[in-house]
Amino acid sequence: MPTPSPQPATPAIGTFLNASFPCPVCTQTERRVVSNRGRNQQVLTTVICTSCGLVHSHPMPTREELDAFYTSSYRLSYKSSF
Ligand SMILES: [Zn+2]
């Protein structure tokens, strides 16, 4: 039986984190993990700002990562088409 690939470490749901950048809404840095998996069970950490409630991916994707995702993966992942 093959050994499963090790999964990247992900913070547990409910863990408090200090983000490396201020919240774009309220400027605070404390976040709390609300999810550590995406819709297809891939590793994706989602946090909530404990001050204002803004929810975002953690870490925030770079402009280049967003461009690559929306150019090559978005339609297949979310629309089941190319
Ligand atoms: Zn905030």
PDB file of the backbone (N, CA, C, O) and the ligand in Angstrom, with CONECT records:
HET     ZN  A 101       1
ATOM      1  N   MET A   1       0.860  -1.191   0.000  1.00  0.00           N
ATOM      2  CA  MET A   1       0.000   0.000   0.000  1.00  0.00           C
ATOM      3  C   MET A   1       0.894   1.238   0.000  1.00  0.00           C
ATOM      4  O   MET A   1       1.794   1.346   0.833  1.00  0.00           O
ATOM      5  N   PRO A   2       0.655   2.181  -0.932  1.00  0.00           N
ATOM      6  CA  PRO A   2       1.500   3.385  -0.974  1.00  0.00           C
ATOM      7  C   PRO A   2       1.288   4.256   0.261  1.00  0.00           C
ATOM      8  O   PRO A   2       0.201   4.321   0.836  1.00  0.00           O
ATOM      9  N   THR A   3       2.360   4.913   0.634  1.00  0.00           N
ATOM     10  CA  THR A   3       2.293   5.848   1.767  1.00  0.00           C
ATOM     11  C   THR A   3       1.713   7.168   1.279  1.00  0.00           C
ATOM     12  O   THR A   3       2.185   7.719   0.284  1.00  0.00           O
ATOM     13  N   PRO A   4       0.689   7.686   1.971  1.00  0.00           N
ATOM     14  CA  PRO A   4       0.132   8.974   1.537  1.00  0.00           C
ATOM     15  C   PRO A   4       1.173  10.084   1.628  1.00  0.00           C
ATOM     16  O   PRO A   4       2.042  10.073   2.500  1.00  0.00           O
ATOM     17  N   SER A   5       1.067  11.039   0.712  1.00  0.00           N
ATOM     18  CA  SER A   5       1.970  12.186   0.747  1.00  0.00           C
ATOM     19  C   SER A   5       1.714  12.996   2.002  1.00  0.00           C
ATOM     20  O   SER A   5       0.566  13.162   2.412  1.00  0.00           O
ATOM     21  N   PRO A   6       2.783  13.504   2.620  1.00  0.00           N
ATOM     22  CA  PRO A   6       2.566  14.339   3.812  1.00  0.00           C
ATOM     23  C   PRO A   6       1.844  15.625   3.427  1.00  0.00           C
ATOM     24  O   PRO A   6       2.134  16.222   2.391  1.00  0.00           O
ATOM     25  N   GLN A   7       0.922  16.038   4.252  1.00  0.00           N
ATOM     26  CA  GLN A   7       0.187  17.273   4.012  1.00  0.00           C
ATOM     27  C   GLN A   7       0.949  18.441   4.642  1.00  0.00           C
ATOM     28  O   GLN A   7       1.554  18.287   5.703  1.00  0.00           O
ATOM     29  N   PRO A   8       0.921  19.600   3.993  1.00  0.00           N
ATOM     30  CA  PRO A   8       1.555  20.770   4.608  1.00  0.00           C
ATOM     31  C   PRO A   8       0.887  21.098   5.939  1.00  0.00           C
ATOM     32  O   PRO A   8      -0.316  20.903   6.113  1.00  0.00           O
ATOM     33  N   ALA A   9       1.685  21.595   6.866  1.00  0.00           N
ATOM     34  CA  ALA A   9       1.134  21.979   8.167  1.00  0.00           C
ATOM     35  C   ALA A   9       0.144  23.114   7.976  1.00  0.00           C
ATOM     36  O   ALA A   9       0.415  24.079   7.260  1.00  0.00           O
ATOM     37  N   THR A  10      -0.992  22.989   8.617  1.00  0.00           N
ATOM     38  CA  THR A  10      -1.991  24.046   8.548  1.00  0.00           C
ATOM     39  C   THR A  10      -2.410  24.395   9.966  1.00  0.00           C
ATOM     40  O   THR A  10      -2.488  23.517  10.825  1.00  0.00           O
ATOM     41  N   PRO A  11      -2.676  25.656  10.215  1.00  0.00           N
ATOM     42  CA  PRO A  11      -3.127  26.028  11.557  1.00  0.00           C
ATOM     43  C   PRO A  11      -4.530  25.479  11.825  1.00  0.00           C
ATOM     44  O   PRO A  11      -5.374  25.434  10.930  1.00  0.00           O
ATOM     45  N   ALA A  12      -4.760  25.070  13.051  1.00  0.00           N
ATOM     46  CA  ALA A  12      -6.062  24.525  13.435  1.00  0.00           C
ATOM     47  C   ALA A  12      -7.116  25.625  13.445  1.00  0.00           C
ATOM     48  O   ALA A  12      -6.813  26.789  13.706  1.00  0.00           O
ATOM     49  N   ILE A  13      -8.346  25.244  13.159  1.00  0.00           N
ATOM     50  CA  ILE A  13      -9.465  26.191  13.221  1.00  0.00           C
ATOM     51  C   ILE A  13      -9.559  26.736  14.649  1.00  0.00           C
ATOM     52  O   ILE A  13      -9.511  25.975  15.615  1.00  0.00           O
ATOM     53  N   GLY A  14      -9.688  28.026  14.768  1.00  0.00           N
ATOM     54  CA  GLY A  14      -9.770  28.682  16.068  1.00  0.00           C
ATOM     55  C   GLY A  14      -8.455  29.273  16.535  1.00  0.00           C
ATOM     56  O   GLY A  14      -8.422  30.036  17.501  1.00  0.00           O
ATOM     57  N   THR A  15      -7.349  28.923  15.844  1.00  0.00           N
ATOM     58  CA  THR A  15      -6.036  29.460  16.207  1.00  0.00           C
ATOM     59  C   THR A  15      -5.989  30.961  15.940  1.00  0.00           C
ATOM     60  O   THR A  15      -6.482  31.432  14.915  1.00  0.00           O
ATOM     61  N   PHE A  16      -5.391  31.711  16.870  1.00  0.00           N
ATOM     62  CA  PHE A  16      -5.172  33.136  16.664  1.00  0.00           C
ATOM     63  C   PHE A  16      -3.828  33.333  15.985  1.00  0.00           C
ATOM     64  O   PHE A  16      -2.853  32.670  16.338  1.00  0.00           O
ATOM     65  N   LEU A  17      -3.763  34.234  15.014  1.00  0.00           N
ATOM     66  CA  LEU A  17      -2.539  34.542  14.277  1.00  0.00           C
ATOM     67  C   LEU A  17      -2.315  36.039  14.287  1.00  0.00           C
ATOM     68  O   LEU A  17      -3.259  36.823  14.382  1.00  0.00           O
ATOM     69  N   ASN A  18      -1.052  36.426  14.189  1.00  0.00           N
ATOM     70  CA  ASN A  18      -0.723  37.821  13.932  1.00  0.00           C
ATOM     71  C   ASN A  18      -0.291  37.925  12.488  1.00  0.00           C
ATOM     72  O   ASN A  18       0.741  37.378  12.100  1.00  0.00           O
ATOM     73  N   ALA A  19      -1.078  38.626  11.690  1.00  0.00           N
ATOM     74  CA  ALA A  19      -0.772  38.770  10.273  1.00  0.00           C
ATOM     75  C   ALA A  19       0.433  39.685  10.113  1.00  0.00           C
ATOM     76  O   ALA A  19       0.704  40.542  10.954  1.00  0.00           O
ATOM     77  N   SER A  20       1.151  39.480   9.009  1.00  0.00           N
ATOM     78  CA  SER A  20       2.335  40.299   8.749  1.00  0.00           C
ATOM     79  C   SER A  20       1.966  41.642   8.131  1.00  0.00           C
ATOM     80  O   SER A  20       2.846  42.458   7.854  1.00  0.00           O
ATOM     81  N   PHE A  21       0.684  41.878   7.913  1.00  0.00           N
ATOM     82  CA  PHE A  21       0.232  43.149   7.341  1.00  0.00           C
ATOM     83  C   PHE A  21      -1.043  43.572   8.071  1.00  0.00           C
ATOM     84  O   PHE A  21      -1.789  42.717   8.549  1.00  0.00           O
ATOM     85  N   PRO A  22      -1.301  44.867   8.163  1.00  0.00           N
ATOM     86  CA  PRO A  22      -2.515  45.321   8.839  1.00  0.00           C
ATOM     87  C   PRO A  22      -3.762  45.017   8.030  1.00  0.00           C
ATOM     88  O   PRO A  22      -3.719  44.956   6.802  1.00  0.00           O
ATOM     89  N   CYS A  23      -4.866  44.828   8.724  1.00  0.00           N
ATOM     90  CA  CYS A  23      -6.147  44.634   8.057  1.00  0.00           C
ATOM     91  C   CYS A  23      -6.423  45.838   7.152  1.00  0.00           C
ATOM     92  O   CYS A  23      -6.292  46.977   7.599  1.00  0.00           O
ATOM     93  N   PRO A  24      -6.804  45.609   5.885  1.00  0.00           N
ATOM     94  CA  PRO A  24      -7.063  46.733   4.989  1.00  0.00           C
ATOM     95  C   PRO A  24      -8.284  47.564   5.386  1.00  0.00           C
ATOM     96  O   PRO A  24      -8.466  48.669   4.875  1.00  0.00           O
ATOM     97  N   VAL A  25      -9.119  47.050   6.288  1.00  0.00           N
ATOM     98  CA  VAL A  25     -10.302  47.802   6.719  1.00  0.00           C
ATOM     99  C   VAL A  25     -10.017  48.564   8.014  1.00  0.00           C
ATOM    100  O   VAL A  25     -10.302  49.759   8.097  1.00  0.00           O
ATOM    101  N   CYS A  26      -9.454  47.887   9.034  1.00  0.00           N
ATOM    102  CA  CYS A  26      -9.348  48.510  10.354  1.00  0.00           C
ATOM    103  C   CYS A  26      -7.912  48.662  10.869  1.00  0.00           C
ATOM    104  O   CYS A  26      -7.706  49.245  11.934  1.00  0.00           O
ATOM    105  N   THR A  27      -6.922  48.155  10.142  1.00  0.00           N
ATOM    106  CA  THR A  27      -5.487  48.254  10.432  1.00  0.00           C
ATOM    107  C   THR A  27      -4.991  47.359  11.578  1.00  0.00           C
ATOM    108  O   THR A  27      -3.808  47.421  11.914  1.00  0.00           O
ATOM    109  N   GLN A  28      -5.830  46.549  12.176  1.00  0.00           N
ATOM    110  CA  GLN A  28      -5.362  45.648  13.237  1.00  0.00           C
ATOM    111  C   GLN A  28      -4.665  44.434  12.598  1.00  0.00           C
ATOM    112  O   GLN A  28      -4.822  44.189  11.402  1.00  0.00           O
ATOM    113  N   THR A  29      -3.902  43.682  13.391  1.00  0.00           N
ATOM    114  CA  THR A  29      -3.151  42.552  12.829  1.00  0.00           C
ATOM    115  C   THR A  29      -3.595  41.190  13.354  1.00  0.00           C
ATOM    116  O   THR A  29      -3.129  40.169  12.850  1.00  0.00           O
ATOM    117  N   GLU A  30      -4.478  41.140  14.348  1.00  0.00           N
ATOM    118  CA  GLU A  30      -4.874  39.840  14.878  1.00  0.00           C
ATOM    119  C   GLU A  30      -5.951  39.200  14.000  1.00  0.00           C
ATOM    120  O   GLU A  30      -6.938  39.836  13.630  1.00  0.00           O
ATOM    121  N   ARG A  31      -5.726  37.915  13.678  1.00  0.00           N
ATOM    122  CA  ARG A  31      -6.680  37.148  12.893  1.00  0.00           C
ATOM    123  C   ARG A  31      -6.952  35.842  13.623  1.00  0.00           C
ATOM    124  O   ARG A  31      -6.175  35.421  14.480  1.00  0.00           O
ATOM    125  N   ARG A  32      -8.081  35.201  13.268  1.00  0.00           N
ATOM    126  CA  ARG A  32      -8.403  33.886  13.809  1.00  0.00           C
ATOM    127  C   ARG A  32      -8.760  32.966  12.654  1.00  0.00           C
ATOM    128  O   ARG A  32      -9.505  33.348  11.752  1.00  0.00           O
ATOM    129  N   VAL A  33      -8.226  31.756  12.687  1.00  0.00           N
ATOM    130  CA  VAL A  33      -8.452  30.800  11.599  1.00  0.00           C
ATOM    131  C   VAL A  33      -9.898  30.308  11.655  1.00  0.00           C
ATOM    132  O   VAL A  33     -10.359  29.823  12.688  1.00  0.00           O
ATOM    133  N   VAL A  34     -10.606  30.438  10.531  1.00  0.00           N
ATOM    134  CA  VAL A  34     -11.987  29.952  10.453  1.00  0.00           C
ATOM    135  C   VAL A  34     -12.099  28.719   9.571  1.00  0.00           C
ATOM    136  O   VAL A  34     -13.093  27.996   9.642  1.00  0.00           O
ATOM    137  N   SER A  35     -11.078  28.465   8.729  1.00  0.00           N
ATOM    138  CA  SER A  35     -11.073  27.281   7.879  1.00  0.00           C
ATOM    139  C   SER A  35      -9.641  27.000   7.458  1.00  0.00           C
ATOM    140  O   SER A  35      -8.834  27.922   7.334  1.00  0.00           O
ATOM    141  N   ASN A  36      -9.323  25.731   7.239  1.00  0.00           N
ATOM    142  CA  ASN A  36      -7.979  25.407   6.745  1.00  0.00           C
ATOM    143  C   ASN A  36      -8.025  24.529   5.493  1.00  0.00           C
ATOM    144  O   ASN A  36      -7.019  23.929   5.115  1.00  0.00           O
ATOM    145  N   ARG A  37      -9.175  24.455   4.860  1.00  0.00           N
ATOM    146  CA  ARG A  37      -9.321  23.710   3.610  1.00  0.00           C
ATOM    147  C   ARG A  37     -10.203  24.505   2.654  1.00  0.00           C
ATOM    148  O   ARG A  37     -11.100  25.239   3.068  1.00  0.00           O
ATOM    149  N   GLY A  38      -9.920  24.338   1.352  1.00  0.00           N
ATOM    150  CA  GLY A  38     -10.731  24.966   0.330  1.00  0.00           C
ATOM    151  C   GLY A  38     -11.880  24.066  -0.071  1.00  0.00           C
ATOM    152  O   GLY A  38     -12.083  23.010   0.528  1.00  0.00           O
ATOM    153  N   ARG A  39     -12.631  24.472  -1.075  1.00  0.00           N
ATOM    154  CA  ARG A  39     -13.828  23.730  -1.467  1.00  0.00           C
ATOM    155  C   ARG A  39     -13.525  22.341  -2.003  1.00  0.00           C
ATOM    156  O   ARG A  39     -14.406  21.481  -1.987  1.00  0.00           O
ATOM    157  N   ASN A  40     -12.303  22.090  -2.482  1.00  0.00           N
ATOM    158  CA  ASN A  40     -11.918  20.762  -2.965  1.00  0.00           C
ATOM    159  C   ASN A  40     -10.975  20.073  -1.986  1.00  0.00           C
ATOM    160  O   ASN A  40     -10.214  19.184  -2.367  1.00  0.00           O
ATOM    161  N   GLN A  41     -11.028  20.485  -0.737  1.00  0.00           N
ATOM    162  CA  GLN A  41     -10.212  19.932   0.351  1.00  0.00           C
ATOM    163  C   GLN A  41      -8.729  20.240   0.209  1.00  0.00           C
ATOM    164  O   GLN A  41      -7.911  19.647   0.913  1.00  0.00           O
ATOM    165  N   GLN A  42      -8.363  21.158  -0.689  1.00  0.00           N
ATOM    166  CA  GLN A  42      -6.965  21.562  -0.776  1.00  0.00           C
ATOM    167  C   GLN A  42      -6.632  22.471   0.411  1.00  0.00           C
ATOM    168  O   GLN A  42      -7.513  23.089   1.009  1.00  0.00           O
ATOM    169  N   VAL A  43      -5.330  22.536   0.735  1.00  0.00           N
ATOM    170  CA  VAL A  43      -4.904  23.398   1.826  1.00  0.00           C
ATOM    171  C   VAL A  43      -5.181  24.844   1.449  1.00  0.00           C
ATOM    172  O   VAL A  43      -4.682  25.331   0.435  1.00  0.00           O
ATOM    173  N   LEU A  44      -5.963  25.518   2.249  1.00  0.00           N
ATOM    174  CA  LEU A  44      -6.285  26.930   2.044  1.00  0.00           C
ATOM    175  C   LEU A  44      -6.715  27.471   3.402  1.00  0.00           C
ATOM    176  O   LEU A  44      -7.756  27.078   3.929  1.00  0.00           O
ATOM    177  N   THR A  45      -5.929  28.355   3.958  1.00  0.00           N
ATOM    178  CA  THR A  45      -6.232  28.921   5.267  1.00  0.00           C
ATOM    179  C   THR A  45      -7.039  30.202   5.094  1.00  0.00           C
ATOM    180  O   THR A  45      -6.628  31.122   4.386  1.00  0.00           O
ATOM    181  N   THR A  46      -8.186  30.246   5.748  1.00  0.00           N
ATOM    182  CA  THR A  46      -9.050  31.421   5.718  1.00  0.00           C
ATOM    183  C   THR A  46      -9.155  31.946   7.136  1.00  0.00           C
ATOM    184  O   THR A  46      -9.386  31.186   8.077  1.00  0.00           O
ATOM    185  N   VAL A  47      -8.985  33.253   7.282  1.00  0.00           N
ATOM    186  CA  VAL A  47      -8.984  33.876   8.613  1.00  0.00           C
ATOM    187  C   VAL A  47     -10.008  35.005   8.674  1.00  0.00           C
ATOM    188  O   VAL A  47     -10.477  35.506   7.652  1.00  0.00           O
ATOM    189  N   ILE A  48     -10.339  35.385   9.906  1.00  0.00           N
ATOM    190  CA  ILE A  48     -11.216  36.532  10.133  1.00  0.00           C
ATOM    191  C   ILE A  48     -10.471  37.539  10.992  1.00  0.00           C
ATOM    192  O   ILE A  48      -9.810  37.159  11.958  1.00  0.00           O
ATOM    193  N   CYS A  49     -10.567  38.798  10.659  1.00  0.00           N
ATOM    194  CA  CYS A  49      -9.988  39.864  11.477  1.00  0.00           C
ATOM    195  C   CYS A  49     -10.805  39.924  12.770  1.00  0.00           C
ATOM    196  O   CYS A  49     -12.027  40.071  12.737  1.00  0.00           O
ATOM    197  N   THR A  50     -10.116  39.809  13.905  1.00  0.00           N
ATOM    198  CA  THR A  50     -10.839  39.777  15.175  1.00  0.00           C
ATOM    199  C   THR A  50     -11.368  41.149  15.574  1.00  0.00           C
ATOM    200  O   THR A  50     -12.124  41.260  16.540  1.00  0.00           O
ATOM    201  N   SER A  51     -10.986  42.185  14.853  1.00  0.00           N
ATOM    202  CA  SER A  51     -11.469  43.525  15.170  1.00  0.00           C
ATOM    203  C   SER A  51     -12.714  43.896  14.360  1.00  0.00           C
ATOM    204  O   SER A  51     -13.711  44.349  14.923  1.00  0.00           O
ATOM    205  N   CYS A  52     -12.655  43.703  13.033  1.00  0.00           N
ATOM    206  CA  CYS A  52     -13.773  44.179  12.198  1.00  0.00           C
ATOM    207  C   CYS A  52     -14.549  43.065  11.502  1.00  0.00           C
ATOM    208  O   CYS A  52     -15.642  43.311  10.993  1.00  0.00           O
ATOM    209  N   GLY A  53     -14.006  41.833  11.469  1.00  0.00           N
ATOM    210  CA  GLY A  53     -14.731  40.727  10.857  1.00  0.00           C
ATOM    211  C   GLY A  53     -14.438  40.491   9.392  1.00  0.00           C
ATOM    212  O   GLY A  53     -15.074  39.636   8.775  1.00  0.00           O
ATOM    213  N   LEU A  54     -13.491  41.222   8.811  1.00  0.00           N
ATOM    214  CA  LEU A  54     -13.112  40.965   7.419  1.00  0.00           C
ATOM    215  C   LEU A  54     -12.565  39.548   7.307  1.00  0.00           C
ATOM    216  O   LEU A  54     -11.713  39.146   8.099  1.00  0.00           O
ATOM    217  N   VAL A  55     -13.047  38.794   6.332  1.00  0.00           N
ATOM    218  CA  VAL A  55     -12.595  37.420   6.105  1.00  0.00           C
ATOM    219  C   VAL A  55     -11.739  37.413   4.843  1.00  0.00           C
ATOM    220  O   VAL A  55     -12.113  37.996   3.825  1.00  0.00           O
ATOM    221  N   HIS A  56     -10.575  36.742   4.922  1.00  0.00           N
ATOM    222  CA  HIS A  56      -9.701  36.658   3.755  1.00  0.00           C
ATOM    223  C   HIS A  56      -8.806  35.443   3.846  1.00  0.00           C
ATOM    224  O   HIS A  56      -8.669  34.835   4.908  1.00  0.00           O
ATOM    225  N   SER A  57      -8.186  35.085   2.705  1.00  0.00           N
ATOM    226  CA  SER A  57      -7.204  34.007   2.668  1.00  0.00           C
ATOM    227  C   SER A  57      -5.955  34.457   3.395  1.00  0.00           C
ATOM    228  O   SER A  57      -5.638  35.646   3.434  1.00  0.00           O
ATOM    229  N   HIS A  58      -5.241  33.485   3.978  1.00  0.00           N
ATOM    230  CA  HIS A  58      -4.010  33.798   4.694  1.00  0.00           C
ATOM    231  C   HIS A  58      -2.936  32.803   4.300  1.00  0.00           C
ATOM    232  O   HIS A  58      -3.134  31.604   4.498  1.00  0.00           O
ATOM    233  N   PRO A  59      -1.838  33.226   3.768  1.00  0.00           N
ATOM    234  CA  PRO A  59      -1.525  34.620   3.472  1.00  0.00           C
ATOM    235  C   PRO A  59      -2.328  35.109   2.269  1.00  0.00           C
ATOM    236  O   PRO A  59      -2.852  34.314   1.488  1.00  0.00           O
ATOM    237  N   MET A  60      -2.412  36.420   2.137  1.00  0.00           N
ATOM    238  CA  MET A  60      -3.095  36.990   0.986  1.00  0.00           C
ATOM    239  C   MET A  60      -2.285  36.641  -0.264  1.00  0.00           C
ATOM    240  O   MET A  60      -1.060  36.760  -0.254  1.00  0.00           O
ATOM    241  N   PRO A  61      -2.948  36.214  -1.332  1.00  0.00           N
ATOM    242  CA  PRO A  61      -2.212  35.925  -2.559  1.00  0.00           C
ATOM    243  C   PRO A  61      -1.632  37.209  -3.152  1.00  0.00           C
ATOM    244  O   PRO A  61      -2.196  38.295  -3.018  1.00  0.00           O
ATOM    245  N   THR A  62      -0.491  37.044  -3.807  1.00  0.00           N
ATOM    246  CA  THR A  62       0.124  38.198  -4.473  1.00  0.00           C
ATOM    247  C   THR A  62      -0.632  38.491  -5.766  1.00  0.00           C
ATOM    248  O   THR A  62      -1.427  37.670  -6.225  1.00  0.00           O
ATOM    249  N   ARG A  63      -0.389  39.634  -6.338  1.00  0.00           N
ATOM    250  CA  ARG A  63      -0.991  39.994  -7.623  1.00  0.00           C
ATOM    251  C   ARG A  63      -0.652  38.941  -8.683  1.00  0.00           C
ATOM    252  O   ARG A  63      -1.500  38.552  -9.486  1.00  0.00           O
ATOM    253  N   GLU A  64       0.602  38.493  -8.666  1.00  0.00           N
ATOM    254  CA  GLU A  64       1.042  37.506  -9.640  1.00  0.00           C
ATOM    255  C   GLU A  64       0.317  36.164  -9.432  1.00  0.00           C
ATOM    256  O   GLU A  64      -0.056  35.507 -10.404  1.00  0.00           O
ATOM    257  N   GLU A  65       0.120  35.763  -8.183  1.00  0.00           N
ATOM    258  CA  GLU A  65      -0.597  34.520  -7.907  1.00  0.00           C
ATOM    259  C   GLU A  65      -2.059  34.620  -8.336  1.00  0.00           C
ATOM    260  O   GLU A  65      -2.619  33.661  -8.867  1.00  0.00           O
ATOM    261  N   LEU A  66      -2.676  35.777  -8.107  1.00  0.00           N
ATOM    262  CA  LEU A  66      -4.060  35.971  -8.547  1.00  0.00           C
ATOM    263  C   LEU A  66      -4.167  35.928 -10.069  1.00  0.00           C
ATOM    264  O   LEU A  66      -5.071  35.301 -10.621  1.00  0.00           O
ATOM    265  N   ASP A  67      -3.234  36.602 -10.739  1.00  0.00           N
ATOM    266  CA  ASP A  67      -3.231  36.580 -12.204  1.00  0.00           C
ATOM    267  C   ASP A  67      -3.093  35.154 -12.725  1.00  0.00           C
ATOM    268  O   ASP A  67      -3.813  34.758 -13.642  1.00  0.00           O
ATOM    269  N   ALA A  68      -2.171  34.376 -12.145  1.00  0.00           N
ATOM    270  CA  ALA A  68      -1.959  32.997 -12.586  1.00  0.00           C
ATOM    271  C   ALA A  68      -3.203  32.158 -12.323  1.00  0.00           C
ATOM    272  O   ALA A  68      -3.598  31.361 -13.174  1.00  0.00           O
ATOM    273  N   PHE A  69      -3.829  32.324 -11.155  1.00  0.00           N
ATOM    274  CA  PHE A  69      -5.014  31.540 -10.830  1.00  0.00           C
ATOM    275  C   PHE A  69      -6.169  31.852 -11.769  1.00  0.00           C
ATOM    276  O   PHE A  69      -6.797  30.939 -12.304  1.00  0.00           O
ATOM    277  N   TYR A  70      -6.455  33.141 -11.973  1.00  0.00           N
ATOM    278  CA  TYR A  70      -7.606  33.487 -12.812  1.00  0.00           C
ATOM    279  C   TYR A  70      -7.337  33.239 -14.292  1.00  0.00           C
ATOM    280  O   TYR A  70      -8.280  33.130 -15.076  1.00  0.00           O
ATOM    281  N   THR A  71      -6.066  33.147 -14.689  1.00  0.00           N
ATOM    282  CA  THR A  71      -5.738  32.848 -16.077  1.00  0.00           C
ATOM    283  C   THR A  71      -5.823  31.359 -16.368  1.00  0.00           C
ATOM    284  O   THR A  71      -6.261  30.965 -17.449  1.00  0.00           O
ATOM    285  N   SER A  72      -5.409  30.525 -15.418  1.00  0.00           N
ATOM    286  CA  SER A  72      -5.279  29.106 -15.739  1.00  0.00           C
ATOM    287  C   SER A  72      -6.164  28.152 -14.940  1.00  0.00           C
ATOM    288  O   SER A  72      -6.468  27.068 -15.439  1.00  0.00           O
ATOM    289  N   SER A  73      -6.587  28.493 -13.742  1.00  0.00           N
ATOM    290  CA  SER A  73      -7.266  27.519 -12.888  1.00  0.00           C
ATOM    291  C   SER A  73      -8.709  27.860 -12.543  1.00  0.00           C
ATOM    292  O   SER A  73      -9.500  26.955 -12.276  1.00  0.00           O
ATOM    293  N   TYR A  74      -9.066  29.114 -12.541  1.00  0.00           N
ATOM    294  CA  TYR A  74     -10.369  29.526 -12.014  1.00  0.00           C
ATOM    295  C   TYR A  74     -11.538  28.832 -12.694  1.00  0.00           C
ATOM    296  O   TYR A  74     -12.399  28.266 -12.020  1.00  0.00           O
ATOM    297  N   ARG A  75     -11.577  28.868 -14.016  1.00  0.00           N
ATOM    298  CA  ARG A  75     -12.747  28.318 -14.719  1.00  0.00           C
ATOM    299  C   ARG A  75     -12.885  26.825 -14.485  1.00  0.00           C
ATOM    300  O   ARG A  75     -13.998  26.321 -14.338  1.00  0.00           O
ATOM    301  N   LEU A  76     -11.779  26.121 -14.450  1.00  0.00           N
ATOM    302  CA  LEU A  76     -11.833  24.679 -14.223  1.00  0.00           C
ATOM    303  C   LEU A  76     -12.253  24.391 -12.778  1.00  0.00           C
ATOM    304  O   LEU A  76     -13.048  23.483 -12.538  1.00  0.00           O
ATOM    305  N   SER A  77     -11.729  25.151 -11.822  1.00  0.00           N
ATOM    306  CA  SER A  77     -12.019  24.903 -10.401  1.00  0.00           C
ATOM    307  C   SER A  77     -13.433  25.302 -10.002  1.00  0.00           C
ATOM    308  O   SER A  77     -14.055  24.631  -9.178  1.00  0.00           O
ATOM    309  N   TYR A  78     -13.945  26.382 -10.573  1.00  0.00           N
ATOM    310  CA  TYR A  78     -15.217  26.929 -10.106  1.00  0.00           C
ATOM    311  C   TYR A  78     -16.349  26.829 -11.105  1.00  0.00           C
ATOM    312  O   TYR A  78     -17.514  26.948 -10.725  1.00  0.00           O
ATOM    313  N   LYS A  79     -16.040  26.612 -12.371  1.00  0.00           N
ATOM    314  CA  LYS A  79     -17.092  26.564 -13.388  1.00  0.00           C
ATOM    315  C   LYS A  79     -17.116  25.230 -14.120  1.00  0.00           C
ATOM    316  O   LYS A  79     -17.962  25.015 -14.989  1.00  0.00           O
ATOM    317  N   SER A  80     -16.181  24.317 -13.773  1.00  0.00           N
ATOM    318  CA  SER A  80     -16.072  23.022 -14.434  1.00  0.00           C
ATOM    319  C   SER A  80     -15.978  23.145 -15.950  1.00  0.00           C
ATOM    320  O   SER A  80     -16.542  22.336 -16.687  1.00  0.00           O
ATOM    321  N   SER A  81     -15.261  24.164 -16.406  1.00  0.00           N
ATOM    322  CA  SER A  81     -15.032  24.348 -17.836  1.00  0.00           C
ATOM    323  C   SER A  81     -13.665  24.992 -18.015  1.00  0.00           C
ATOM    324  O   SER A  81     -12.993  25.332 -17.042  1.00  0.00           O
ATOM    325  N   PHE A  82     -13.265  25.154 -19.263  1.00  0.00           N
ATOM    326  CA  PHE A  82     -11.978  25.764 -19.563  1.00  0.00           C
ATOM    327  C   PHE A  82     -12.150  27.192 -20.003  1.00  0.00           C
ATOM    328  O   PHE A  82     -11.165  27.870 -20.299  1.00  0.00           O
TER     329      PHE A  82
HETATM  330 ZN    ZN A 101     -10.086  44.408  10.384  1.00  0.00          ZN2+
END
